Amino acid sequence: MTQTGILWPMVAHAVLVYAVYLLIAVRRKRAVATGSARVSQFRENRDEPPESLFVRNNLANQFELPTLFHAACLALFVTGNAGPPAIGLAWVFVLSRYAHAYVHITSNRIRYRQPLFIAGFLALALMWMALVAGLLIHPQ
């Protein structure tokens, strides 16, 4: 496995973000079509209809912790520290984001969402630790 293996989890996360964008568009369009929302509501985004509220919240989540994920992946790649353990952790993070997104946009049950978030959070923390260890062991 080469260093570029760290880029595939990034691509997979980008696919998730695009899918959530598509879903919010579909849900908002449906809300307007059924009369539960007006197009003008989306101008300032203060009053999200119930049909798309969980999706909007999940979309915001995809730009919070995942920003640290993408930074870690790029830093691991650039420094040559994107070995199999880091790549495995990156996949754990992305799979946890997919599962978290699924729960968030369906039942939104915290008892299921929280452990998925924690799994991704810990995987990402370990990725950053791997970066630090790599920098300390092999300073460039």
C-alpha positions in Angstrom: 0.0 0.0 0.0 1.4 3.4 -1.0 1.2 6.8 0.6 -1.6 7.6 -1.8 -3.9 5.1 0.0 -4.6 7.9 2.5 -6.3 9.9 -0.2 -9.1 7.3 -0.8 -10.8 7.8 2.6 -10.8 11.6 1.7 -12.5 10.8 -1.6 -15.0 8.6 0.2 -15.8 11.4 2.7 -16.3 13.9 -0.2 -18.8 11.4 -1.8 -20.7 11.5 1.5 -20.8 15.3 1.6 -22.1 15.4 -2.0 -24.7 12.8 -1.2 -25.9 14.8 1.8 -26.1 17.9 -0.4 -28.2 16.0 -2.9 -30.4 14.7 -0.1 -31.0 18.2 1.4 -31.9 19.5 -2.1 -34.4 16.7 -2.6 -36.0 17.1 0.9 -36.2 20.9 0.5 -37.8 20.6 -2.9 -40.3 18.1 -1.5 -41.1 20.4 1.4 -41.8 23.3 -1.1 -43.9 21.0 -3.3 -46.0 19.8 -0.4 -46.5 23.3 0.9 -44.7 22.8 4.3 -42.1 25.3 3.3 -41.6 28.3 1.0 -38.5 28.9 -1.1 -37.9 32.2 0.7 -37.3 30.3 3.9 -34.0 29.0 2.6 -32.7 32.5 1.8 -31.5 33.1 5.4 -31.9 29.5 6.6 -33.5 30.4 9.9 -36.6 28.2 9.6 -35.7 24.8 8.2 -38.7 22.6 7.6 -38.9 19.4 9.6 -38.3 17.2 6.5 -34.9 18.6 6.0 -33.8 19.8 9.4 -31.8 16.7 10.3 -30.1 16.7 6.9 -29.1 20.4 7.3 -27.7 19.6 10.7 -25.8 16.7 9.4 -24.4 18.7 6.5 -23.0 21.2 9.0 -21.5 18.3 10.9 -19.6 17.3 7.7 -17.6 20.5 7.9 -16.7 20.4 11.6 -14.6 17.5 12.8 -13.9 16.3 9.2 -11.9 19.5 8.5 -9.4 18.1 11.0 -9.6 14.7 9.2 -8.7 16.2 5.8 -5.9 18.2 7.3 -4.5 15.1 9.1 -4.7 13.0 5.9 -2.8 15.7 3.9 -0.2 16.2 6.6 0.3 12.4 6.9 0.7 12.2 3.1 3.0 15.2 2.7 5.3 14.0 5.6 5.4 10.4 4.3 3.7 9.1 7.4 0.6 7.7 5.7 1.3 4.0 6.4 -1.2 1.2 6.8 -2.1 2.1 10.4 -2.9 5.7 9.5 -4.8 4.5 6.4 -6.8 2.1 8.5 -7.7 4.8 11.0 -8.8 7.0 8.2 -11.1 4.4 6.9 -12.5 3.9 10.5 -13.2 7.6 10.6 -14.9 7.7 7.3 -17.0 4.6 8.0 -18.0 6.2 11.3 -19.1 9.3 9.4 -21.2 7.3 7.0 -22.9 5.5 9.9 -23.3 8.7 11.9 -24.8 10.5 8.9 -27.3 7.6 8.3 -28.5 7.7 11.9 -28.5 11.5 11.9 -30.7 11.9 8.8 -33.1 9.0 9.8 -34.0 8.4 13.4 -31.5 10.9 14.8 -31.3 8.8 18.0 -28.5 10.1 20.2 -28.0 6.7 21.8 -26.8 5.4 18.3 -25.2 8.6 17.0 -23.0 9.3 20.1 -20.9 6.0 19.9 -20.5 6.5 16.2 -19.2 10.0 16.7 -16.9 8.9 19.5 -15.4 6.1 17.3 -14.6 8.6 14.6 -13.3 11.1 17.1 -10.9 8.6 18.6 -9.8 7.3 15.2 -9.0 10.9 14.2 -7.2 11.6 17.5 -5.0 8.5 16.8 -4.3 9.7 13.3 -3.0 13.0 14.7 -0.9 11.0 17.2 0.5 8.9 14.4 1.5 12.2 12.6 3.2 13.5 15.7 5.0 10.2 16.3 6.1 10.1 12.7 7.4 13.6 12.9 9.3 12.9 16.1 10.8 9.6 14.8 11.7 10.8 11.3 12.0 14.6 11.4 12.5 16.0 7.9 
